[in-house]
Amino acid sequence: MRTLRGLGAAGAAALLAATAATAATATTTTTATATSAPSPPPPPQPSISDDAVDKAVARLDQTVADMMRRTGVPGVSVAVVHDDEVVHLKGFGVRRTGQSAAVDPDTVFQIASLSKPVSSTVVAGTLTDPDGWDRHTTLPGFSLKDPWVTGHVSTADLFSHRSGLPDHAGDLLEDLGYDQSYILDHLRLEPLTPFRASYAYTNFGFTAAAEAVARAKGTSWQKLSEDTLFKPAGMTRTSTEFSAFVNAPDHAATHVKNPAGTWSPRYVRDPDAQAPAGGVSSTARDMSRWLRLQLAGGVLDGKRIIPADALARTHVPEIVSQPPATPTARTGFYGLGWNVSYDDAGRLRLSHSGAFELGANTNVTMLPLERLGIVVLTNGAPVGLADAVALDFFDFAEHGKTTADWLGLAGALYAQLGEEGRSPTDYARPPSGAKPAQDSAAYTGTYDSPYYGRATVTANDDGALTLALGPQPLRFPLTHYDGDTFSFETAGENAVGRTGVTFADDTLRVEYLDANGLGTFTQQ
């Protein structure tokens, strides 16, 4: 069974969007007679009035303020687009706790996986027809475990997470400090599920496809993004490079929540290795221009920037991502960089969230038929605020009232998501009668994994052990648990608390690295 951690922020948003789509019911009745065949239902029609949008916008500031108060998230920036106009654009709170600089519409945020629909817009801009999405993806150094899949996987397969790569393949390599080249090269060792028949969210599969498109154009991903989308659309503060974000004088620092409930900018997240999938930084003002372009089918300020058909293809379901949990629930799909769903009226809803556990959460939601969209950027780790603001806004616009506590729902889902992947063993509490460890010399040495590379175990003068992983390397003090089993506190974007390290027969197994059977190292 796929865990919530496997769903990621995009999957969490898809679950919430499916809930919202189910709530936004509109009944269509078709009557058949004995002498005529049933007629198909009429196509959906816009149903949100200008007045309803105005009322939803009028309460938006208070909604954001209330959710910031409930969560403590330091800074938020919001843009709303309707009928090709920016009808709301505002910043709230501060860029960094402990300082007075305020968030405004031009504050630069890391948008995390909201990068995916931005990147699919870039690729659409390079294509002359929607069939271009189905071309074979070729990138030197990139292959998958099955040679046939390697020879047939397309840009669309990797942009819709249906290549067969396992959930979040490569992310733990990034946490350990490996660069993009190493990570993409080692995806060939990952076990595959059925090609084009299984969905698993993979940042680095997505990245491989985007980089292949840039390589085919003879340029870098950043330059392709600039030339194809950012410059033509006037997105002057948007970049795919971490250096542009961190060097922007008005950028929003990333924050995490402390045990006492306060928020601190304790971490810096450099996502360059997965730039197309999670490395974009932008502002609410720039993202409002992108929203206008999306809702206008690739046109902005009267100028065609992205081919209509190639862009429209990004909005089409490519694979089921969220099977309905109950007979009345909505099915969730994934398109090309988008969560795709439909409500009872048949209206298309597009959305995507972005989340860095080290300090960012974002959301974009659009109803193209209504020509209405919202983007919410925050500088706090995911607690549901970005998704809840968007869901609350559309709920009120459609119903004239809110039908759920969206912050409560989103916050609970992200809290549950944060618990997934943790070890069932409580390593802080050794069992009664725990066996003693052997002498430290029995464990020290150099170990190797074809996937994770070198692991080194050293001991200090007191016999305390340290495990070193990654190219830098990162060092983790080991705490004895029972016999030949130790533990350490994981770190990074995908940290899962304490995890086990077990020594046996000249090997060491790192529990949280071994979900796909790749986390056992052999002593050299």
Secondary structure, DSSP 4 states (H G I P E B T S, - for coil): ---HHHHHHHHHHHHHHHHHHHHS---------TTSPPPPPPPP-----HHHHHHHHHTHHHHHHHHHHHH---EEEEEEEETTEEEEEEEEEBSSTTS-PBP-TT-BEE-GGGHHHHHHHHHHHT-SSGGGGGSBP--TT---SSHHHHHH-BHHHHHTT-SSPPTTTTHHHHHTT--HHHHHHHGGGS----TTT-----HHHHHHHHHHHHHHTTS-HHHHHIIIIITTTT-TT-BS-HHHHHH-TTBPPPBEE-TTS-EE-------GGGHHHH--EE-HHHHHHHHHHHHTTTEETTEE-S-HHHHHHTTS--EEEE--SSTTSPPEEE-SSSEEEE-TT--EEEEEEEEETTTEEEEEEEEGGGTEEEEEEESB--SSHHHHHHHHHHHHHHHSS--S-HHHHHHHHHHHHHHTT--SS-TTSPPTTPPPP--GGGT-EEEEETTTEEEEEEE-TT--EEEEETTTTEEEE-EEEETTEEEEE--STT--SEEEEEEETTEEEEGGG-TTS--EEEE-
